[in-house]
Amino acid sequence: MSQLALPLPEGQLLQLKRWNTPTVYNGWEQITRADRTRDGINLEETRDFMPQMGPMVGYALTVVIEPSNPHHPNASPKAWSEYRRYVSAFPSPKIVVIQDLDKPRVVGSFWGEVNSNIHRTLGCVGTITDGAVRDLDEMTNAGFKALARRLCVGHAHVCPVKWGCAVEVFGQKIEHGQLIHADKHGFLAIPHQDIPALLEAAKFMDANECNTLISAARGCQGLGTEEILKRLDLASAEFSKETRRRFTRTGEW
């Protein structure tokens, strides 16, 4: 477990937060050597319980819980205190990624009004948990975003079991320190080597769409079908040409 060697400047993080996660993915797939059908993305459906808050961007802090097991809080009475020290030791912004060992029979929530406020003051902006959340309005009021499996009413025997380790959430393995971009569509955990080029790649691909296919589609009002199809074919070819020129790959279209 280590701190990121080259965290992004705050300004670049803020710019990434302006884009939705699909737009960031469009840039990422052009620069990565990872498998874009399997790596980095949630492979199971997530639920964004605060879509009005927009995307969140931050570095992963990883935790494992098992709320159904009363042994954990009895065996580790200092777990909460030690875990909070772990949270406080790394730079903001941070996203807490939680693997719930009770999945799919989720019985208790790590999150609620108290924990969201505590984590917010320690520099965390939200969570991704394949378990549950509760106190939804209070979490929203704290400015703490949550992607989760579902809601629940209780906390059961929840406490941190282990932290700073690799976890698996929504079918995807997440490492401590990975940069994460997440919104109502799901999440993308970016490999460390892809971080430096990510922002410019996302900006380029978004502009490429706007300058070719989207502008062509919106400029076709009143034209006949054949002329529309001809213009779309030309725009698609231009999109691919520009993508190859920048990345040597063809892109989506």
C-alpha positions in Angstrom: 0.0 0.0 0.0 1.5 3.3 -1.1 0.6 6.9 -1.9 0.4 7.7 -5.6 3.8 8.9 -6.9 2.4 11.5 -9.3 -1.1 12.6 -8.3 -2.8 14.9 -10.8 -2.9 18.6 -10.1 -6.1 19.9 -8.6 -7.0 21.8 -11.8 -6.9 18.6 -13.9 -9.0 16.7 -11.4 -11.6 19.5 -11.6 -11.6 19.4 -15.4 -12.1 15.6 -15.3 -15.1 16.2 -13.0 -16.7 18.3 -15.7 -17.1 15.3 -18.0 -19.4 12.4 -17.5 -17.9 8.9 -17.1 -18.7 7.7 -20.6 -16.8 10.7 -22.0 -13.8 9.9 -19.9 -14.0 6.3 -21.0 -14.0 7.4 -24.7 -10.7 9.0 -24.1 -9.3 6.3 -21.9 -9.9 3.5 -24.5 -7.7 5.4 -26.9 -4.6 5.5 -24.7 -4.8 2.3 -22.7 -3.4 -1.2 -23.3 -6.0 -2.7 -21.0 -9.0 -4.7 -22.2 -11.7 -2.1 -22.6 -14.4 -4.8 -22.4 -13.2 -6.1 -19.0 -10.7 -3.9 -17.2 -11.5 -0.8 -15.1 -15.3 -0.7 -15.6 -18.1 -2.1 -13.4 -19.2 -5.4 -14.8 -22.4 -5.4 -12.8 -25.1 -2.7 -12.5 -24.5 0.1 -10.1 -27.0 2.5 -8.6 -26.1 6.2 -8.2 -28.2 7.5 -5.3 -27.2 11.1 -5.8 -27.2 11.6 -9.6 -28.0 15.3 -9.0 -24.5 15.7 -7.6 -22.9 14.9 -11.0 -19.6 12.9 -11.4 -17.1 12.3 -8.7 -13.3 11.9 -9.1 -10.9 10.7 -6.5 -8.3 8.2 -5.4 -9.5 4.9 -4.1 -9.3 4.0 -0.5 -10.2 0.3 -0.1 -12.1 -1.5 2.6 -13.6 -4.9 3.3 -16.7 -5.3 5.5 -19.0 -8.2 6.7 -21.9 -6.6 8.6 -23.6 -10.0 9.3 -20.6 -11.3 11.4 -20.6 -10.2 15.1 -17.1 -11.5 15.5 -15.4 -8.6 13.8 -16.2 -5.7 16.1 -15.5 -7.9 19.2 -12.2 -9.1 17.8 -11.0 -5.7 16.7 -12.3 -3.0 19.1 -9.8 -0.4 17.7 -10.7 -1.1 14.1 -12.6 2.1 13.5 -9.9 4.3 15.0 -7.1 2.6 13.1 -9.2 2.7 9.9 -9.8 6.4 10.2 -6.0 6.9 10.5 -5.6 5.1 7.2 -8.2 7.4 5.6 -6.5 10.5 6.9 -3.1 9.5 5.7 -3.7 10.0 1.9 -4.3 13.1 -0.3 -7.7 14.3 -1.3 -10.0 13.9 -3.1 -10.7 10.3 -2.0 -13.4 7.7 -2.9 -14.0 4.9 -0.4 -14.4 1.6 -2.3 -16.0 -1.1 -0.1 -16.3 -4.8 -0.8 -19.2 -6.3 1.3 -18.6 -9.9 1.9 -22.3 -10.4 2.6 -23.2 -9.8 -1.0 -25.7 -10.6 -2.4 -27.5 -11.0 1.0 -26.7 -7.5 2.1 -27.9 -6.9 5.7 -26.2 -3.8 7.0 -24.7 -0.5 5.8 -21.3 1.0 6.5 -22.7 4.4 5.4 -25.1 6.8 7.1 -25.3 10.3 8.4 -22.4 9.9 10.9 -19.9 8.1 8.7 -20.5 10.3 5.6 -19.8 13.4 7.7 -16.7 11.9 9.2 -15.3 10.8 5.8 -16.2 14.2 4.3 -14.1 16.0 6.8 -11.3 13.6 6.2 -11.2 14.6 2.5 -13.5 11.9 0.9 -16.0 12.9 -1.7 -18.0 9.7 -1.9 -18.1 5.9 -2.0 -18.6 2.9 -4.2 -19.9 0.0 -2.3 -21.4 -3.3 -3.5 -23.3 -3.3 -0.3 -26.0 -0.9 1.0 -26.3 2.7 2.1 -28.8 4.4 4.4 -29.7 7.9 5.7 -29.8 9.0 2.0 -31.0 12.6 2.6 -28.4 13.1 5.3 -25.6 11.8 3.2 -26.7 14.1 0.4 -26.7 17.0 2.8 -23.2 16.1 3.8 -22.1 16.4 0.1 -21.1 12.7 0.1 -22.0 10.8 -3.1 -22.8 7.1 -3.1 -22.9 4.4 -5.8 -24.3 1.3 -4.1 -26.2 -1.9 -4.6 -29.3 -0.9 -2.7 -30.7 0.9 0.4 -31.1 -0.7 3.8 -32.4 0.4 7.2 -29.7 -1.0 9.6 -26.0 -1.2 10.2 -25.9 -4.7 11.7 -22.4 -5.5 13.0 -20.5 -3.4 10.6 -16.9 -2.3 11.1 -13.9 -2.2 8.9 -12.4 -5.7 8.6 -9.4 -4.9 6.5 -8.3 -1.9 4.5 -5.7 -0.7 2.0 -6.0 -4.0 0.1 -7.3 -5.0 -3.3 -11.1 -5.3 -3.3 -13.7 -6.5 -5.8 -16.8 -4.4 -6.3 -19.5 -4.9 -9.0 -17.3 -7.5 -10.7 -14.2 -5.3 -10.9 -10.9 -5.4 -9.0 -9.9 -2.1 -7.5 -6.5 -1.3 -6.0 -5.7 1.2 -3.3 -4.7 4.5 -4.9 -6.3 4.0 -8.3 -7.9 7.1 -9.8 -11.6 6.6 -10.2 -14.2 8.5 -12.2 -17.8 7.7 -11.4 -21.4 8.9 -12.1 -24.9 7.5 -12.7 -23.6 5.4 -15.6 -21.1 3.4 -13.4 -17.4 3.8 -12.7 -14.0 3.7 -14.4 -10.9 2.8 -12.4 -7.9 4.1 -14.3 -4.6 2.2 -14.4 -1.8 4.4 -13.0 0.1 4.5 -16.3 -2.9 5.9 -18.1 -3.5 8.8 -15.8 -1.2 11.5 -17.3 -2.7 11.3 -20.8 -6.3 10.8 -19.7 -7.7 14.4 -19.6 -6.3 15.4 -23.0 -7.6 12.2 -24.6 -11.1 12.7 -23.2 -11.1 16.3 -24.4 -10.0 15.4 -27.8 -12.5 12.6 -28.3 -15.4 14.8 -27.1 -14.3 17.6 -29.5 -13.9 15.1 -32.3 -17.5 13.9 -31.9 -18.8 17.5 -31.8 -16.8 18.5 -34.9 -17.9 15.5 -37.0 -20.9 13.3 -36.3 -22.9 15.4 -33.9 -22.6 18.6 -36.0 -23.4 16.6 -39.2 -26.5 15.0 -37.5 -27.8 18.3 -36.3 -27.2 20.0 -39.7 -29.4 17.5 -41.6 -32.8 19.0 -40.9 -34.9 19.3 -44.1 -32.6 17.1 -46.2 -33.7 13.9 -47.9 -32.7 10.5 -46.5 -30.0 9.7 -49.1 -28.3 13.1 -48.5 -28.5 12.6 -44.7 -26.9 9.1 -45.0 -24.2 10.5 -47.3 -23.3 13.2 -44.8 -23.2 10.8 -41.9 -20.9 8.5 -43.8 -18.6 11.4 -44.6 -18.7 12.6 -41.0 -18.0 9.0 -39.7 -15.0 8.8 -42.0 -13.7 12.2 -40.8 -14.2 11.1 -37.1 -12.1 7.9 -37.7 -9.4 9.8 -39.7 -9.0 12.3 -36.9 -8.9 9.6 -34.2 -6.2 7.6 -36.2 -4.2 10.8 -36.7 -4.1 11.4 -32.9 -4.1 7.9 -31.4 -3.5 5.4 -34.4 -6.8 3.8 -33.5 -10.1 4.2 -35.2 -12.5 5.0 -32.3 -16.1 4.1 -31.9 -17.4 5.2 -35.3 
